[in-house]
Amino acid sequence: MRPLILTTAVLAAFASPVSALQEVTVNVVGMSNEDRRDDLIKLLEAASLSYGALDEGTENAQDLYGRARSDYARMIAVLYSEGYYGPGVSIKIDGREVADISPLRLPRAVDRIDISVQPGPRFHFDQIDVAPRAPNPPNGPIVDGFATGETARSDLIGAAANAGVREWREDGHAKATVRDQKIVARHPDRALDVDINLAPGPQLRFGSLTITGDRDVSDRRVRQIMGFPQGEIYSPQEIRDAVNRIRRTGVFKTVALTEAETPNPDGTLDYSLTLIEEKPRRFGFSAEYSTLDGLTVGGFWLHRNLFGGAERLRIDAEAANIGGDQTGLGDSSGEDYSASLRLTRPGTFGPDNDAFFFSEFESTDDPDYEETAFTFGVGVTRYFNPQLFGEVAGGLRYSHVNDAFGDREFYHAVLPSRLEWDKRDDPGDAKGGFYLDTTATPYIGLKDSQSGMVAELDARGYVGFGQDKPYVFAGRLQLGSVVGSDLDETPPDFLFFSGGGDTVRGQRYQSLGVDVGNGEQSGGRSFVGLSGEFRASVSKSLGLVAFMDWGFVGPDSYYSDAGRSQSGVGLGVRYATPIGPIRVDFATPYSGGGDRFKSVELYIGVGQAF
C-alpha cells in the first residue's frame, strides 16, 4: 500500500502548478490614434478569457491553455465587430505562441500570457443590398450604420438581415427567412460588400390553437384571457400581446407558445400553447422603520385561481406608526390600521380588461385627526401596453371623523380612476427612465355631505451616468389638489399633509398642514412635493445617497401665498440584496419647522425611497 501512496503523491506534485498566473497583457500595435487604441484595448480585455482568469484566480495550466487558445477567435470577433478585417493576432504563454504548443505537451505552470493584436486597416461598407424588402419600407438605412461609407461593423450585417426578416413578419409573412448572403472583403479598397437575399414566403393567417399542460384553468378561460386572433393576418405583436396577457394573470409559471413548422394548405399557421400553473397560494411580509413614524409592518395573502377561471384574490393588512413619536413630544402616537380585499377576474369585457371588486377599511389615529373609513366598489382595469394601464371604478365610502372641526360623519359615492405609466429600467432600483402615476377621485355627497374631487400626481425621473451607471440623479414631483368641497367639509383622508418618510424626510410625520386657529391644524386642499437624490455606487453591493425634500401645503385648491412649506436634507446608505437595496437614511430639518440640523431622524426600509 505504501508504494501506491508514494506514487500518487509524486504524480500529484508534478500535476500541481509550480506558480500562479501573474500577469496578462493586451496590446494593440500599429494604431496611431491613442483614444481609438485605448477603446479597442478595453473591448479586447472584456472579451478575453485569459484576461478574466486573473480576477477568477485560475491557476490550472490546462485551463489557462484552453482559455488562451479560445482567445484567438474571440479577438478576431472583436476586431470584425469594429471593422478590422485584416488583423493579426499573437497570443503567447511565457513567450511561446499558443498555436504552436501541442495539447499533449502542455507547460506545468503558466506565469504570463501576452496578447498582441495588429488590427490593420479599418474597412467601410461599399456595395450593400438587402432584398427583397417588405412593402412600404421606412426611409433611410435598414439599421443605423448599415450604409455605404460607414464603418463595416460585423454585427450590423446580422442586424440588417434580422431587420429585413422582421419587416416581412410584421407584414404577415410568418416564415420569412434569409435565403442567402454574400460578404466580400476587398482589401486593396478597404471595403466590404454585403448582399443579403431574403425569402419572404406567403402571407399567413392565424390558425388553430392547441392548449396543453398541467393546469386547472379551463381552455375556455385561457382563450378568453389570451385573445388569440384566430383567422386574422399574422402579426408578431399580436403573439406578444397574447402571451403577455396570460403571464399577466400570475397563474402560470410556464407559458410556452410554439408555432407549427409548416403552414396549412389554406394559408393558416397553427400554434401550440403549453401552460404549467404556479402554486395557487402565496403570502408575503414587509417592514419599515422610522424614528418619528415608528414601525410599519404589513403582509398579504394571495390566491391565484380562486374559482378555476384565473380569478385572483388578494388580501392586504398593515399596521403603521407603532411606537412612533409623531408629535415630537416623546409620546407614542396612535397606531394606524388598514385592510383591503381585491378580487380580480382577467379577460373580462375583452382580453385587455380585468374586472375587479374591492373593499377597504382604514382606522387612522394621527396627531391632527382620527378617522375610521370603509369603502367598497367595482371597477375595470385596462392594459394599453406592458408599461401603461388605467383603472376606473365606482363605489360607496363612509367615514367617521374627529378633527379640528369636530365629530362628523361623511357619506359619499366615489368614482376613483387611475393612470400609471412605468418606463423605469428597474422599478426597485431605477437607473434610467421615468414613472408617472395620476389619480382622480370625484366624490358625490350623500346625506348632506359635500361633493368634490381629489386629484394627485406622482412623477419620478432617473438619469444614470458612467459605465454601468454607477451615478444616478433621481427626482420626484408630487402634486395634489381638492376641488369642490370646503376645507371643513372634506374627509381628512382626502386632504394633504407634509412631513415624514413619503414626503419630507427629517420633518415630523404630517407636521405641516393648515392652521385653523386655537392651536389646531387640518390637512390642506393643495400639496406640492419635490425630492432630489444623488445616488453613487461605491462597490457592487454598497451605495451612498445624498438627498433633499421640500413640501408645501395650502388651504386653497391651488398653490398660493396662504400656504406654508418645509424642507429636509440627509444622507443615506444602500446595501444591495436579491430582494432590492436595503435603505438606511439619516435626515434632518432644514426649513419650515424643527431646529435646523439639531435633530436627526432614521429611516430603514427595502428599496429606494422612490
C-alpha positions as CSV (number, residue, x, y, z in Angstrom):
1,M,0.0,0.0,0.0
2,R,2.8,2.5,0.8
3,P,4.4,2.5,-2.7
4,L,0.9,3.3,-4.2
5,I,0.5,6.2,-1.8
6,L,4.0,7.5,-2.6
7,T,3.4,7.2,-6.4
8,T,0.1,9.1,-6.1
9,A,1.8,11.8,-4.1
10,V,4.6,12.2,-6.6
11,L,2.1,12.4,-9.5
12,A,0.1,15.0,-7.6
13,A,3.2,17.1,-7.0
14,F,4.0,17.1,-10.7
15,A,0.4,17.9,-11.7
16,S,0.2,20.8,-9.3
17,P,1.1,24.2,-10.6
18,V,4.5,25.5,-9.6
19,S,3.3,29.1,-9.6
20,A,0.1,31.0,-10.2
21,L,-0.7,33.2,-13.2
22,Q,1.0,36.6,-12.5
23,E,0.1,38.8,-15.5
24,V,-2.0,39.1,-18.6
25,T,-1.3,41.9,-21.1
26,V,-3.4,43.0,-24.0
27,N,-1.7,45.3,-26.5
28,V,-2.7,46.9,-29.8
29,V,0.2,47.8,-32.2
30,G,0.2,49.7,-35.5
31,M,-2.6,52.2,-34.4
32,S,-1.6,55.9,-34.1
33,N,-5.0,57.2,-32.7
34,E,-4.5,56.8,-28.9
35,D,-8.1,57.2,-28.0
36,R,-9.2,54.6,-30.5
37,R,-6.5,52.2,-29.4
38,D,-7.4,52.6,-25.7
39,D,-11.1,51.9,-26.5
40,L,-10.1,48.9,-28.6
41,I,-7.9,47.5,-25.8
42,K,-10.9,47.8,-23.3
43,L,-13.1,45.8,-25.7
44,L,-10.4,43.1,-26.2
45,E,-9.8,42.8,-22.5
46,A,-13.5,42.4,-21.8
47,A,-13.8,39.6,-24.4
48,S,-10.6,37.8,-23.4
49,L,-11.0,34.6,-21.3
50,S,-7.3,34.8,-20.4
51,Y,-7.7,38.4,-19.0
52,G,-10.6,37.3,-16.9
53,A,-8.6,34.4,-15.4
54,L,-6.7,37.0,-13.3
55,D,-9.8,38.1,-11.4
56,E,-11.1,34.5,-11.2
57,G,-7.8,33.2,-9.7
58,T,-7.5,30.4,-12.3
59,E,-4.2,28.5,-11.9
60,N,-4.5,25.2,-13.7
61,A,-2.2,25.2,-16.7
62,Q,-4.6,23.2,-18.8
63,D,-7.5,25.6,-18.1
64,L,-5.3,28.6,-18.9
65,Y,-4.1,27.0,-22.2
66,G,-7.7,26.4,-23.2
67,R,-8.6,30.0,-22.4
68,A,-5.7,31.3,-24.4
69,R,-6.5,29.1,-27.4
70,S,-10.1,30.3,-27.4
71,D,-9.0,33.9,-27.3
72,Y,-7.8,33.7,-31.0
73,A,-11.4,33.5,-32.2
74,R,-12.6,36.0,-29.5
75,M,-10.1,38.6,-30.5
76,I,-11.0,38.2,-34.2
77,A,-14.6,38.6,-33.4
78,V,-14.0,41.9,-31.6
79,L,-11.9,43.2,-34.4
80,Y,-14.5,42.3,-37.0
81,S,-17.2,44.0,-34.9
82,E,-15.1,47.2,-35.1
83,G,-14.5,46.9,-38.9
84,Y,-11.0,45.4,-39.0
85,Y,-10.9,42.5,-41.5
86,G,-7.2,42.0,-42.0
87,P,-5.9,41.6,-38.4
88,G,-3.0,39.7,-36.9
89,V,-3.3,38.1,-33.5
90,S,-0.5,36.7,-31.4
91,I,-1.1,35.0,-28.1
92,K,1.9,33.8,-26.1
93,I,2.2,31.8,-22.9
94,D,5.5,32.6,-21.2
95,G,7.0,33.7,-24.6
96,R,5.7,30.7,-26.6
97,E,3.0,31.1,-29.3
98,V,-0.1,29.3,-28.1
99,A,-0.9,27.9,-31.5
100,D,2.5,26.2,-31.6
101,I,2.1,24.4,-28.3
102,S,0.9,20.8,-28.5
103,P,-2.0,20.0,-26.3
104,L,-0.2,16.8,-25.4
105,R,2.9,18.7,-24.1
106,L,1.4,21.5,-22.0
107,P,3.6,23.5,-19.7
108,R,3.4,22.6,-16.0
109,A,2.6,26.2,-15.0
110,V,1.7,29.5,-16.6
111,D,3.2,32.7,-15.3
112,R,2.3,35.2,-18.0
113,I,0.0,35.5,-21.0
114,D,0.7,38.2,-23.6
115,I,-1.9,39.1,-26.3
116,S,-0.8,41.3,-29.2
117,V,-3.2,42.5,-31.8
118,Q,-2.4,44.3,-35.1
119,P,-5.8,45.5,-36.4
120,G,-4.7,46.5,-39.9
121,P,-6.8,49.0,-41.8
122,R,-10.4,49.7,-41.0
123,F,-13.0,48.8,-43.6
124,H,-16.1,50.6,-44.7
125,F,-19.3,49.4,-46.3
126,D,-19.4,49.9,-50.1
127,Q,-21.9,47.8,-52.2
128,I,-24.7,46.7,-49.8
129,D,-28.1,45.3,-50.5
130,V,-30.9,43.7,-48.5
131,A,-33.7,42.4,-50.9
132,P,-36.5,41.9,-51.4
133,R,-37.9,44.4,-48.8
134,A,-41.4,44.3,-47.4
135,P,-43.9,46.8,-48.9
136,N,-43.5,50.4,-47.9
137,P,-40.2,50.1,-46.0
138,P,-39.2,53.1,-43.9
139,N,-36.8,55.7,-45.3
140,G,-33.1,55.6,-44.5
141,P,-30.8,52.6,-43.7
142,I,-32.5,49.4,-42.7
143,V,-30.5,49.7,-39.4
144,D,-28.4,52.7,-38.2
145,G,-24.8,52.5,-39.5
146,F,-25.6,49.9,-42.3
147,A,-24.9,52.3,-45.2
148,T,-22.3,52.9,-47.9
149,G,-19.2,54.7,-46.4
150,E,-20.0,53.8,-42.8
151,T,-17.6,51.6,-40.7
152,A,-18.1,48.0,-41.7
153,R,-19.0,46.6,-38.2
154,S,-19.8,42.9,-38.5
155,D,-22.7,43.0,-36.0
156,L,-24.5,45.4,-38.3
157,I,-24.7,42.7,-41.0
158,G,-26.7,40.4,-38.8
159,A,-28.8,43.3,-37.6
160,A,-29.7,44.2,-41.1
161,A,-30.6,40.7,-42.0
162,N,-32.8,40.4,-38.9
163,A,-34.4,43.7,-39.6
164,G,-35.3,42.6,-43.2
165,V,-36.9,39.4,-41.9
166,R,-38.7,41.4,-39.2
167,E,-40.3,43.7,-41.7
168,W,-41.7,40.8,-43.6
169,R,-43.0,39.1,-40.5
170,E,-44.8,42.3,-39.4
171,D,-46.4,42.3,-42.9
172,G,-47.9,38.9,-42.1
173,H,-45.2,36.6,-43.6
174,A,-44.6,34.4,-40.6
175,K,-42.0,32.2,-42.2
176,A,-39.8,34.9,-43.7
177,T,-36.1,34.0,-43.5
178,V,-32.7,34.7,-45.0
179,R,-32.2,32.7,-48.2
180,D,-28.6,33.6,-48.8
181,Q,-25.9,36.2,-48.0
182,K,-22.6,37.0,-49.7
183,I,-19.9,39.0,-48.0
184,V,-16.8,40.1,-49.8
185,A,-13.8,41.9,-48.3
186,R,-11.9,43.9,-50.9
187,H,-8.6,44.5,-49.1
188,P,-6.9,46.9,-51.6
189,D,-10.0,49.2,-51.3
190,R,-10.5,48.5,-47.6
191,A,-14.2,47.9,-48.4
192,L,-16.8,45.3,-47.5
193,D,-19.6,44.3,-50.0
194,V,-22.7,42.7,-48.5
195,D,-25.6,41.1,-50.4
196,I,-28.4,39.7,-48.3
197,N,-31.2,37.8,-50.1
198,L,-34.4,37.3,-48.2
199,A,-37.2,34.6,-48.7
200,P,-40.5,36.2,-47.5
201,G,-42.7,33.2,-48.0
202,P,-46.5,33.6,-48.3
203,Q,-48.6,35.9,-46.1
204,L,-50.3,33.8,-43.5
205,R,-53.3,33.9,-41.1
206,F,-53.5,32.6,-37.5
207,G,-54.8,29.0,-37.5
208,S,-55.9,26.8,-34.6
209,L,-54.6,26.9,-31.0
210,T,-53.9,23.7,-29.1
211,I,-53.6,24.1,-25.3
212,T,-51.7,21.5,-23.2
213,G,-50.0,21.3,-19.8
214,D,-50.6,21.0,-16.1
215,R,-53.4,23.4,-15.2
216,D,-56.8,23.8,-13.6
217,V,-57.9,26.8,-15.6
218,S,-60.3,25.7,-18.4
219,D,-59.5,26.0,-22.1
220,R,-62.4,28.4,-22.5
221,R,-61.0,30.9,-19.9
222,V,-57.5,30.6,-21.3
223,R,-58.7,31.5,-24.8
224,Q,-60.8,34.3,-23.3
225,I,-57.9,35.8,-21.4
226,M,-55.4,35.3,-24.2
227,G,-57.5,36.8,-27.0
228,F,-55.8,34.5,-29.6
229,P,-56.6,36.2,-33.0
230,Q,-57.6,33.1,-35.0
231,G,-58.3,33.8,-38.6
232,E,-56.6,37.2,-38.6
233,I,-53.4,38.0,-40.7
234,Y,-50.3,37.0,-38.8
235,S,-48.7,39.7,-36.6
236,P,-45.7,39.3,-34.2
237,Q,-47.2,42.0,-32.0
238,E,-50.5,40.0,-31.6
239,I,-48.5,37.0,-30.5
240,R,-46.5,39.0,-27.9
241,D,-49.7,40.6,-26.6
242,A,-51.5,37.2,-26.3
243,V,-48.5,35.7,-24.3
244,N,-48.3,38.8,-22.1
245,R,-52.0,38.6,-21.2
246,I,-51.5,35.0,-20.0
247,R,-48.4,35.9,-18.0
248,R,-50.1,39.0,-16.5
249,T,-52.6,36.8,-14.6
250,G,-49.8,35.5,-12.4
251,V,-51.3,32.0,-12.5
252,F,-48.7,30.2,-14.7
253,K,-45.0,29.7,-14.1
254,T,-44.5,28.3,-17.6
255,V,-46.1,29.9,-20.7
256,A,-44.7,28.5,-24.0
257,L,-46.3,29.3,-27.3
258,T,-44.9,27.4,-30.3
259,E,-45.8,27.9,-34.0
260,A,-46.0,25.0,-36.4
261,E,-43.0,24.3,-38.6
262,T,-45.1,24.4,-41.8
263,P,-48.3,26.3,-42.7
264,N,-51.5,24.6,-43.6
265,P,-52.6,24.4,-47.3
266,D,-55.3,27.0,-46.6
267,G,-52.6,29.6,-45.6
268,T,-53.1,29.4,-41.9
269,L,-50.5,28.7,-39.2
270,D,-51.3,26.6,-36.2
271,Y,-50.0,27.1,-32.6
272,S,-49.5,25.1,-29.5
273,L,-49.6,26.6,-26.0
274,T,-48.1,24.8,-23.0
275,L,-49.1,26.0,-19.6
276,I,-47.9,24.9,-16.1
277,E,-49.5,26.6,-13.1
278,E,-47.8,28.2,-10.2
279,K,-48.8,27.1,-6.6
280,P,-52.2,28.7,-6.1
281,R,-51.4,30.5,-2.8
282,R,-48.8,33.0,-1.9
283,F,-48.1,35.3,1.0
284,G,-45.6,38.0,1.9
285,F,-44.5,40.5,4.5
286,S,-43.0,43.9,4.7
287,A,-41.5,46.2,7.3
288,E,-40.2,49.7,7.6
289,Y,-38.9,51.8,10.5
290,S,-38.6,55.5,11.2
291,T,-37.6,57.1,14.5
292,L,-40.6,59.5,14.0
293,D,-43.1,57.4,12.2
294,G,-42.4,54.3,14.2
295,L,-42.6,50.8,12.9
296,T,-44.8,49.8,9.9
297,V,-45.5,46.1,9.3
298,G,-47.7,44.6,6.6
299,G,-48.5,41.4,4.8
300,F,-50.6,39.9,2.1
301,W,-52.3,36.7,1.2
302,L,-52.9,35.8,-2.5
303,H,-54.9,33.1,-4.2
304,R,-54.1,33.0,-8.0
305,N,-57.0,30.8,-9.2
306,L,-59.9,31.1,-6.8
307,F,-62.8,29.7,-8.8
308,G,-60.9,27.9,-11.6
309,G,-61.0,30.8,-14.1
310,A,-57.7,32.6,-13.1
311,E,-59.6,34.8,-10.6
312,R,-57.1,36.5,-8.3
313,L,-58.0,37.2,-4.7
314,R,-55.6,39.4,-2.7
315,I,-56.0,40.4,1.0
316,D,-53.6,43.0,2.4
317,A,-53.2,44.2,6.0
318,E,-51.0,46.8,7.6
319,A,-50.2,48.3,11.0
320,A,-48.4,51.7,10.9
321,N,-46.9,54.2,13.4
322,I,-46.3,51.5,16.0
323,G,-44.3,53.2,18.8
324,G,-44.0,56.4,16.7
325,D,-43.4,59.8,18.2
326,Q,-45.3,61.8,15.6
327,T,-45.9,64.7,17.9
328,G,-42.2,65.2,18.6
329,L,-43.0,65.4,22.4
330,G,-41.8,62.0,23.3
331,D,-45.3,60.5,23.4
332,S,-46.3,57.4,21.5
333,S,-48.9,58.4,18.8
334,G,-51.8,56.2,17.9
335,E,-51.4,53.3,15.5
336,D,-53.0,53.2,12.1
337,Y,-54.6,50.1,10.8
338,S,-55.7,49.2,7.3
339,A,-57.0,46.1,5.5
340,S,-58.1,45.6,1.9
341,L,-59.6,42.9,-0.3
342,R,-59.5,42.8,-4.1
343,L,-60.9,40.1,-6.3
344,T,-59.8,40.3,-10.0
345,R,-61.2,38.5,-13.0
346,P,-58.9,38.8,-16.0
347,G,-60.1,38.8,-19.6
348,T,-63.5,40.4,-18.8
349,F,-65.2,42.7,-21.4
350,G,-62.2,41.9,-23.7
351,P,-58.7,40.3,-23.4
352,D,-57.0,43.6,-22.2
353,N,-59.6,44.3,-19.5
354,D,-59.8,43.0,-15.9
355,A,-62.9,43.4,-13.8
356,F,-62.5,43.7,-10.1
357,F,-64.3,44.1,-6.8
358,F,-62.6,45.9,-3.9
359,S,-63.2,46.8,-0.3
360,E,-61.0,48.8,2.1
361,F,-61.0,49.5,5.8
362,E,-58.9,52.2,7.4
363,S,-58.5,53.3,11.0
364,T,-56.3,56.4,11.2
365,D,-55.1,57.9,14.5
366,D,-52.9,60.8,13.5
367,P,-51.8,63.8,15.6
368,D,-54.4,66.1,14.0
369,Y,-57.4,63.8,13.3
370,E,-58.9,60.4,13.8
371,E,-60.8,58.8,11.0
372,T,-62.4,55.4,10.5
373,A,-63.4,54.7,6.9
374,F,-64.9,51.9,4.9
375,T,-65.0,51.8,1.0
376,F,-66.3,49.2,-1.4
377,G,-67.0,49.1,-5.1
378,V,-66.3,47.6,-8.5
379,G,-64.1,48.6,-11.4
380,V,-62.3,47.8,-14.6
381,T,-58.6,47.8,-15.4
382,R,-57.5,48.5,-19.0
383,Y,-54.0,47.5,-20.1
384,F,-52.8,49.6,-23.1
385,N,-49.3,48.0,-23.2
386,P,-47.0,46.3,-20.7
387,Q,-45.9,49.8,-19.3
388,L,-49.3,51.6,-19.3
389,F,-52.6,50.8,-17.7
390,G,-55.6,52.7,-16.4
391,E,-58.5,52.0,-14.0
392,V,-62.0,53.3,-13.5
393,A,-64.2,52.3,-10.6
394,G,-67.3,53.2,-8.7
395,G,-68.3,52.6,-5.1
396,L,-69.5,53.9,-1.8
397,R,-67.5,55.4,1.1
398,Y,-68.4,56.0,4.7
399,S,-66.1,57.7,7.3
400,H,-66.4,58.8,10.9
401,V,-64.1,61.7,11.7
402,N,-62.9,63.6,14.8
403,D,-60.6,66.5,13.9
404,A,-60.2,70.2,14.4
405,F,-63.7,70.8,13.0
406,G,-65.4,68.4,15.4
407,D,-67.0,65.0,15.3
408,R,-68.7,64.2,12.0
409,E,-69.7,61.5,9.5
410,F,-69.3,61.6,5.7
411,Y,-71.3,59.6,3.1
412,H,-70.0,59.6,-0.5
413,A,-70.4,57.9,-3.8
414,V,-66.8,57.7,-5.1
415,L,-65.6,57.3,-8.7
416,P,-61.8,56.6,-8.4
417,S,-59.7,56.5,-11.5
418,R,-56.0,56.0,-12.1
419,L,-53.5,56.0,-14.9
420,E,-50.0,54.5,-14.4
421,W,-47.1,54.7,-16.9
422,D,-43.9,52.9,-15.8
423,K,-40.8,53.2,-18.1
424,R,-38.2,52.6,-15.4
425,D,-35.4,50.1,-16.2
426,D,-35.7,48.5,-12.8
427,P,-38.7,49.5,-10.6
428,G,-36.9,48.5,-7.4
429,D,-33.6,50.3,-8.2
430,A,-34.1,52.5,-11.3
431,K,-31.1,54.0,-13.1
432,G,-33.0,55.3,-16.1
433,G,-36.5,56.1,-17.3
434,F,-39.5,57.6,-15.7
435,Y,-42.6,56.8,-13.7
436,L,-46.0,58.6,-13.8
437,D,-49.0,57.8,-11.5
438,T,-52.0,60.0,-11.6
439,T,-55.3,59.5,-9.7
440,A,-58.6,61.4,-9.7
441,T,-61.4,60.6,-7.4
442,P,-64.7,62.5,-7.9
443,Y,-67.0,62.1,-4.9
444,I,-70.7,62.8,-4.8
445,G,-72.1,63.8,-1.4
446,L,-74.9,61.8,0.2
447,K,-76.8,62.7,3.3
448,D,-75.8,66.4,3.2
449,S,-72.1,65.7,2.6
450,Q,-70.5,68.0,0.0
451,S,-69.3,66.9,-3.4
452,G,-65.9,67.5,-5.0
453,M,-62.8,65.8,-6.4
454,V,-59.3,64.9,-5.1
455,A,-56.5,64.5,-7.7
456,E,-52.9,63.5,-7.3
457,L,-49.8,63.2,-9.5
458,D,-46.6,61.3,-8.7
459,A,-43.9,61.9,-11.3
460,R,-40.4,60.4,-11.0
461,G,-37.4,60.6,-13.3
462,Y,-34.0,58.9,-13.3
463,V,-30.7,59.7,-15.2
464,G,-27.7,57.4,-14.8
465,F,-24.1,58.3,-15.8
466,G,-20.9,56.3,-16.5
467,Q,-20.3,52.7,-17.5
468,D,-23.0,50.5,-15.8
469,K,-24.4,53.8,-14.5
470,P,-22.8,53.9,-11.0
471,Y,-24.1,57.5,-10.6
472,V,-27.8,58.3,-10.7
473,F,-29.7,61.6,-10.4
474,A,-33.3,60.8,-9.2
475,G,-36.1,63.4,-9.0
476,R,-39.7,63.3,-7.8
477,L,-42.6,65.7,-8.1
478,Q,-45.8,65.2,-6.2
479,L,-48.9,67.4,-6.7
480,G,-52.3,67.2,-5.0
481,S,-55.5,69.2,-5.2
482,V,-59.0,69.1,-3.7
483,V,-61.7,71.0,-5.6
484,G,-65.4,71.4,-4.9
485,S,-65.8,70.8,-1.1
486,D,-64.9,73.2,1.6
487,L,-61.9,72.5,3.9
488,D,-64.2,71.6,6.8
489,E,-66.5,69.5,4.7
490,T,-63.8,67.3,3.2
491,P,-62.8,63.9,4.7
492,P,-59.3,64.3,6.3
493,D,-58.1,61.3,4.3
494,F,-58.7,63.4,1.1
495,L,-56.6,66.3,2.4
496,F,-52.9,66.8,2.3
497,F,-50.2,67.0,5.0
498,S,-46.4,67.2,4.6
499,G,-43.6,65.6,6.7
500,G,-42.4,62.0,7.1
501,G,-40.8,59.3,5.0
502,D,-43.0,59.7,2.0
503,T,-42.9,63.5,1.7
504,V,-40.2,65.4,3.6
505,R,-37.7,63.2,5.5
506,G,-36.3,64.8,8.6
507,Q,-39.6,66.6,9.5
508,R,-42.2,65.2,11.9
509,Y,-44.8,62.9,10.3
510,Q,-47.6,65.1,8.9
511,S,-46.3,68.1,10.8
512,L,-47.3,70.6,8.2
513,G,-50.9,71.3,7.4
514,V,-53.3,74.3,7.5
515,D,-53.6,76.4,10.7
516,V,-57.3,76.7,11.6
517,G,-56.8,78.5,14.9
518,N,-56.8,77.5,18.6
519,G,-53.6,75.6,18.1
520,E,-55.3,73.2,15.7
521,Q,-54.5,72.3,12.2
522,S,-56.1,70.2,9.4
523,G,-54.9,68.9,6.1
524,G,-54.7,71.3,3.1
525,R,-56.5,71.3,-0.2
526,S,-53.3,71.6,-2.1
527,F,-49.9,70.0,-1.9
528,V,-46.6,70.2,-3.8
529,G,-43.7,68.0,-3.0
530,L,-40.2,68.0,-4.5
531,S,-37.4,65.4,-3.8
532,G,-34.0,65.0,-5.3
533,E,-31.4,62.3,-4.8
534,F,-27.8,61.7,-5.9
535,R,-27.0,58.0,-5.7
536,A,-23.4,56.7,-6.1
537,S,-22.4,53.1,-6.1
538,V,-19.0,52.6,-4.3
539,S,-18.9,48.9,-4.9
540,K,-21.1,46.1,-6.3
541,S,-23.1,45.9,-3.0
542,L,-22.7,49.3,-1.3
543,G,-24.1,52.7,-2.3
544,L,-24.3,56.2,-0.9
545,V,-27.1,58.8,-1.3
546,A,-27.5,62.5,-0.7
547,F,-31.0,63.9,-0.8
548,M,-33.2,66.9,-0.2
549,D,-37.0,67.0,0.2
550,W,-39.4,70.0,0.1
551,G,-43.1,70.1,0.7
552,F,-45.9,72.8,0.5
553,V,-49.4,72.6,1.9
554,G,-52.1,75.3,1.3
555,P,-55.8,75.9,2.2
556,D,-56.8,76.6,-1.4
557,S,-57.1,74.2,-4.3
558,Y,-54.0,75.6,-5.9
559,Y,-50.6,76.9,-4.9
560,S,-50.9,80.3,-3.2
561,D,-49.2,82.6,-0.7
562,A,-51.7,81.4,2.0
563,G,-49.8,78.1,2.2
564,R,-46.6,77.1,4.1
565,S,-43.6,74.9,3.2
566,Q,-40.9,72.9,4.9
567,S,-37.8,71.0,3.8
568,G,-35.3,68.4,5.0
569,V,-31.9,67.1,3.9
570,G,-30.0,64.0,4.6
571,L,-27.6,61.2,3.7
572,G,-28.2,57.5,3.2
573,V,-26.6,54.1,2.7
574,R,-27.8,51.4,0.3
575,Y,-26.8,47.7,0.5
576,A,-27.8,45.5,-2.4
577,T,-29.6,42.3,-1.8
578,P,-31.6,39.9,-4.0
579,I,-34.9,41.5,-2.9
580,G,-33.7,45.0,-3.5
581,P,-31.4,47.5,-1.8
582,I,-31.6,47.8,2.0
583,R,-32.2,51.5,2.6
584,V,-30.9,53.4,5.7
585,D,-31.4,57.2,5.6
586,F,-30.5,59.9,8.1
587,A,-32.4,63.2,7.7
588,T,-32.6,66.5,9.5
589,P,-35.0,69.5,9.2
590,Y,-33.7,72.3,7.0
591,S,-36.5,74.9,6.9
592,G,-40.1,75.4,7.9
593,G,-40.2,73.7,11.3
594,G,-37.8,72.0,13.6
595,D,-34.4,73.2,14.5
596,R,-32.1,73.2,11.5
597,F,-29.5,70.4,11.9
598,K,-30.4,70.0,15.6
599,S,-32.2,66.7,15.2
600,V,-31.6,63.6,13.1
601,E,-34.2,61.0,12.1
602,L,-33.5,57.5,10.9
603,Y,-35.5,55.7,8.2
604,I,-34.9,52.0,7.3
605,G,-36.7,50.0,4.6
606,V,-36.2,47.9,1.5
607,G,-36.0,49.5,-2.0
608,Q,-35.1,53.1,-2.9
609,A,-37.1,55.9,-1.3
610,F,-38.7,56.5,-4.7
